[in-house]
Every structure is written in C-alpha cells, then in structure tokens.
Amino acid sequence: MTTEHRSRPRTNLHVPLYLLPVGSSELIQTETENVSMSGFFCYSSRLHAPGERFRFLLRLSPSASDAQPARPVYLDGLAEVVHVRIGHSAQGFGLGCRVEGYRVLPQSEISDRAEIIGILSDHYHLDRTAKRESTFPVNISAFSI
C-alpha cells in the first residue's frame, strides 16, 4: 500500500502546459498528467533536477455554450520541481512540481511560440503570502476535461 503525502487532492487533467526554466530561453511544450491546487505533474523530454524552477503557462479551455464561443483561460505562474520520476516512459521524465504562485490571464487566444515566450519572460511579482485558493477565481468545473 502506498501512503499519500499530498496535502491537496489531485485531479487527472490533461491540458496544454508550457514551461520556461528560470534563466533559460528553452521553451518546453508538454501537458499536465494531473493537477491540484498546489501543483501539477507533467513529463519532459529533458531531465530536470529537484529545486529547479520554471515559469509556466497552463491553458484551460472553457466549455463552449451555444450563445458564445469560449476562449481559453491561461494560468501564468512560477513552479518548482519537487520530485522526478525516472523510468522507461515514452513520454520522458516525470516532473512533480509545486506551484509557488500564479495569476489568471484574461481570456484570450495565445497562438504562437514567440507570444508564449514573451509572457513567460515578463517579470512580475507573485504574492506568496496569499492563499492559492483565493487567487484562483475560475470555476474548474466549467472547463472541459
């Protein structure tokens, strides 16, 4: 039996994720395997060490209604690798990341790599004293999974 050490429940959620290692210009495109209010798990083709930090951009797609086409919502934040899963996976190396802070960007369609790198290269202040739950005004149940 495996003991669960997480403080928040995880949800299997496969959504597009972009990672930019702090101090690097190498954009990594992947997707989440699962998420919680305090972190996410994803895969990378490159090995990253625990303690390594990333700027991330996570794309949530709202469920479309008949009246109005839905635009994605993006979470732009900072995360730290807390554990690495090394094994024989076609998806690469597994990364368990703890979210240090994030902001919700206005609904929009971010379409190209240069725009993503521009967002992730922009420096902004993350209030690490605020509870993450209070900084997440989006109802996740409204998004297609």
N, C-alpha and C positions, 0 to 999 in steps of 0.2 A: 504494500500500500504506500502511495506517495503522499507525503504531507504537503499541504498547500501553505505557502508562506506569503502569499499576496494579501495586501490589506484591502484591495478592491476586487470585485468580481470581473472576470474577463468576458468579452463577447466576441464570438467568431465573426469577424468583419473584414472582408477583403475589399479594400478601397485603395486607389492610387496614392502613392507616397513618394515624395522627393526628398532626398537627404543631401545636405551640403556640409561635409566635415568642416568644423571651425578651422580657419586658416588655410583652407583649400579652395580650389575652383572646380574640383571634380564633382559634378552633379551625378548622383546615384538615383536611378528610377527603379522603383520596386512597388510592392503593395503590402498592406498590413495582412497579417495572418489572424491577429486578434488585437483588441484594444480594451483598455479600461480607462477610468477617469485619471489614472496616474501614469499610464504608459502604454506601450504597444510592442508587438513582436513582429518582426519582418525578416526578410532574407536579403543578403548582399552577396554579390559575386566575389567581393574582396573581403578579406579578414580584417576586422576592427577589434581593437582591444577594449576591455572594460575600462571605463573612465574617459574614453573618447567622447567628444561632444559633437552634436550635429545641430544645424538649423534644419527644420523640417517644414514641409508644406504637405498637408493631408487634405485630400479632396473628398467632400461629402456631396452626394447627389440627392437633392430633394425629390420626393415622389412628385411626378407631374400631375397637375389637375387639368381637367378639360378646359377650364377658363383661361389658364395662363401657363405658358411653357415654363418649366422650372430651370433655374440656373444653379450651378454648384455653389457650395459654401466651402471656403478654404480655412483651415486652421494653420496658422503660421507660428512656429514656436521653436523652442530650444529643448533638446533631449540629450541624455547621457546614456551610453551603453553600460548596462549593469551586469549582463551576462551574455556569453557567447556560446552557441551550440555548434560544435564542430563534429561533422559526421559525413556520411555519404548521402548527400542530398543533391538532387539535380538543380535545386533552387539556390544553392550556395550555402553560405554560413548564416546561421540563425542569430539574430540580434534581439535581445530583450532590452528595451530602452525605457528609462524613467523620464517622464516629461517634467521639466523644470518650470515651464511657463509657456503660455501661448496667447494669441489674440485671434479673434474671429475676423476675417476679412469680409468686406461687403460682397454680396452675391455678385458673381461675375463669371466670365469665361476666360480663363487664362490659357492661352493657346500655344505659346512657343517656349522653347528652352531658354532663350535669352530673357524673356519676361520672368520665368521662374527663378533664374539665377539672380536677376535684379531684385526680386522680392527677398530672396534668401540672403543676399549680400547686404541688404539695408539693415543698419543697426538701429535698434530701438530698445527701450527699457522694458524689461519684464518685471512686474511686481511679484516677487517670490513670496511675499508675506500674505498675499491674498489666497483664499481657498480656491482651488481649481474649480470646484463645483460652481462657485459664484461667478466665475469668469466664463462660463460656458452657457450662453443664453439660447443655444439651439436645442430644440427637442429632437433627440436622435431617433425617436420612433417615427418621425416624419420623413425619414430618409429610407430609400430602398436599400435593402441588404441582399 
